[in-house]
Structures are given as C-alpha cells and as structure tokens.
Amino acid sequence: MTQTTDGSRVPAAGQREPEPAPARDEREERPTPAADEPGRLRRERRAAALRSADHVLARPGMLGTLRERLALLDGVQDLYDLDESADIYGSGVVEALEAKVARLLGKEAAAFFPTGTMAQQVALRCWAGRTGNPTVALHALAHPEVHERKAFSEVSALRPVQVTSEPRLPTADEVRDFEEPFGALMLELPLRDAGFVLPTFAELTEVVRAARERDAVVHFDGARLWETEVHFGRPLDEIAELADSVYVSFYKSLDGFGGAAVAGPRTFVEEAKTWRHRYGGLVFQQFPTVLSALAGLERQLPRLPEYVRHARVVAAALREGFAAAGVPWARVFPEEPHTHEFQVWLPHDPDTLAEAAVRQGEETGRLLFAGAWRRGGPGLALTEVSVRAEGLAWTADDVRAAVSDFVERLPAAGS
C-alpha cells in the first residue's frame, strides 16, 4: 500500500483496490471544541511565530492583517485607470482582467469567478452539455474529490470517476484503458495532495492525446498552473494550449484577495458566464479582488520561476541536513521539487513535530516549518514547505543549520 498526503491508504502498483469503508457522517470525524483545544492553541502559536519570526521560507500574504492586505493595492493606479467607473456586474476592470488572463493563457476568452469551486463546476457542466456525457475522469486526490464535499455530484449533476489513486498524474495508458466512457478528463496541475507533482511535458501531451482519442475534452485544474513553467520548460500559453479549458486561481500563487478564472473558446466562455449568473457568481462589484489579481499577475507571476529554482536548493539542503543529523527515515518529496512547494516526511507523530517547529520559531526567530503537520501513516507525519520571496535569503548552509537545530528539539529515537 502507498500512503497519500491526506493520511489515507491507496494501493501501490499491482495491488487490488481495497473495498470501500462504510460511509460515515463527516461530522463524526471533527473533533469537539474541547478535544481540539490543544490543536487550536498550537495553531495560534504557529501563526504568532510566523508573524514574529525574522527568517521564514514563505510568509503567505493571506495570513496578514487587514492593513497589510489592503497594502496590496498600493500602486495599482499603474496597472489600471482608477478614474474609470467601478465595475458593475462584471464590467470595466473585471473585463480587463478577463482579457489579460485570456492573453496569458493563449485562449480566446476568459470569465472571472468569485471562487474556484464554482468556476470548475461551471466549466465541466458546460462541457457535459456539449459532449452529452456528465462523467468527469479525474485523480482520486483531485481537489473536487477531496476538499469540496462532493460538489460535482451534489450540485452540478456531474459524475466523477477516478482514473488512478497513485501519487502522480494519470498516464496515457490509464486514460486509454479506462473501463467506461467519460466526457471530460480533468487534470490538476500540479497535483497538490500528492506533493505538488507534475508529469513531464511529453507525458502530459500523451495523456491529452489519449483523452482526445476517446472523444473527451480536457480541462486543466490549474489553480497553481502559474508556477509550472520551469518544470515544463514551456511558456504558459503553450502549456494551456493542450487543454480545451483552463481554470486558474488568483490567490494561491499570486497572493490576491481571492477569485478565479476559466479560459477557453469564446462561445464556451459566454455559456460559462450564463451559468456563473445562475450559480450566484455574478457579484455586483468585485474591483478590490480584481485589482489584487492584476497586482499578483504584475508582481508575483514574474517571480515564480525564481521561487521554483530556489525551492530546489532548499529541498536539497533539507535532505542533506536530515542525513547529517542522523534522522533514520526522512524524505523530501519530490526530491527535486516540480514547483516552489513540496512535502517533507519525518518519523514522528504530528504533535511532536508541530511543537518542535513552533518552539524553534519562538525561541530562535527562524521558522523552518511554518505549515501544519498531519499524519502520514504509523509513526510518520508530513508537512508542506513553500519557498517564496522571504526564502530567497536562505542559503543552503542556513537551511542545514536550521535542520540541525530543529532535530535537536525532537525526542531521541526510541524515547
């Protein structure tokens, strides 16, 4: 069996799929407020440590104060004429953002949405109407399957089917040999819950070709597509050209206030805007969010390749640091990150690692692991590491020294 990033067990290559467990009420899995009190306090300490630390690998803007978030709009007068009328139901600055996204992705048109959940449901609902098949083939770890409360089937009359549960994108053979027809193939690029992983560009091209051989359309869940250029060695428009439609987010990589867009053929986008209205996504005014998206495209997008390259330096130094510290089982995955985000796995329980990480930040001002830790299997836990502007100041020696200090805060093996 292979351990997935959400703590579930999936079959390794050649193993049979286990029988599904009986359905349970999701509310039964949530800790009571009293039971979650230690976790809540640690989350508060981690947030405080992240804010006060002198050295972090990334300081996500979304965690800033209201004043800090509003500062994102400083200088936006250079990006859009603020003397123009404010948007009303998708006009003005919203249309300007849509046109910019369409150009970046090499598509005929784009539509702005308040959320990615809505954007993808609308996109795939439109394709279902055009193909006559509501079945959407996707990965078992795809965001709609894991994090959206079965929205595809519960809200949009779509039928998701899982092509694979391996910790990688589906292969061309898996798509060709899938045992039932599907109208659309959805590919999450990168696949976040498997470690922000990507195929090679040649592999991606073959997967798309396999879907087309089956008369299916291809939709990219590109919430983080912005950061894939280094790995693929291609510009955004050449990557997006492979898909019939593409969804992108404005806050995950670009630090905007929120929002998303779907790009594709003009007639498809016009239909998507009709469904956007029906889904309640035609918001009266959205100029703060849209201006923050324009700021992200101008300021963050050009820096993402630099973050990706330095993430590889950090990842290598983490591996070297844990090896030098004698940690018996430690893994950085992927060994060479595909984006500026990756996973670290260590042989301790999540609470032990979370406490060590917080104490390091509190006591040294150097917060190596700013994210949450979650169980990855018996005696194993994992966290996600992101490298952004703040992390560019870290040398490989800095990372190795921080690893040594972190490991000293962990209990000795067998204790």
Stockholm file with secondary structure:
# STOCKHOLM 1.0

chainA/1-415         MTQTTDGSRVPAAGQREPEPAPARDEREERPTPAADEPGRLRRERRAAALRSADHVLARPGMLGTLRERLALLDGVQDLYDLDESADIYGSGVVEALEAKVARLLGKEAAAFFPTGTMAQQVALRCWAGRTGNPTVALHALAHPEVHERKAFSEVSALRPVQVTSEPRLPTADEVRDFEEPFGALMLELPLRDAGFVLPTFAELTEVVRAARERDAVVHFDGARLWETEVHFGRPLDEIAELADSVYVSFYKSLDGFGGAAVAGPRTFVEEAKTWRHRYGGLVFQQFPTVLSALAGLERQLPRLPEYVRHARVVAAALREGFAAAGVPWARVFPEEPHTHEFQVWLPHDPDTLAEAAVRQGEETGRLLFAGAWRRGGPGLALTEVSVRAEGLAWTADDVRAAVSDFVERLPAAGS
#=GR chainA/1-415 SS CEECTTSCEECCTTCCCCCCCCCCCHHHHSCCTTTTHHHHHHHHHHHHHHHHCSEESCCCGGGSCHHHHHGGGTTGGGTSCTTSCCCSSSCTHHHHHHHHHHHHHTCSEEEEESCHHHHHHHHHHHHHHHHSCCEEEEETTCHHHHHSTTHHHHHSCCEEEEEECSSSCCCHHHHHTCSSCCSEEEEESSBGGGTSBCCCHHHHHHHHHHHHHTTCEEEEEETTGGGCHHHHTSCHHHHHTTSSEEEEESSTTTCCSSCEEEEECHHHHHHHHHHHHHTTCCCSCCHHHHHHHHHHHHHTGGGHHHHHHHHHHHHHHHHHHHHHTTCSSCEEESSSCSSSEEEEEESSCHHHHHHHHHHHHHHHSEESCCSCEEEEETTEEEEEEECCGGGGGCCHHHHHHHHHHHHHTSCCTTC
#=GC SS_cons         CEECTTSCEECCTTCCCCCCCCCCCHHHHSCCTTTTHHHHHHHHHHHHHHHHCSEESCCCGGGSCHHHHHGGGTTGGGTSCTTSCCCSSSCTHHHHHHHHHHHHHTCSEEEEESCHHHHHHHHHHHHHHHHSCCEEEEETTCHHHHHSTTHHHHHSCCEEEEEECSSSCCCHHHHHTCSSCCSEEEEESSBGGGTSBCCCHHHHHHHHHHHHHTTCEEEEEETTGGGCHHHHTSCHHHHHTTSSEEEEESSTTTCCSSCEEEEECHHHHHHHHHHHHHTTCCCSCCHHHHHHHHHHHHHTGGGHHHHHHHHHHHHHHHHHHHHHTTCSSCEEESSSCSSSEEEEEESSCHHHHHHHHHHHHHHHSEESCCSCEEEEETTEEEEEEECCGGGGGCCHHHHHHHHHHHHHTSCCTTC
//
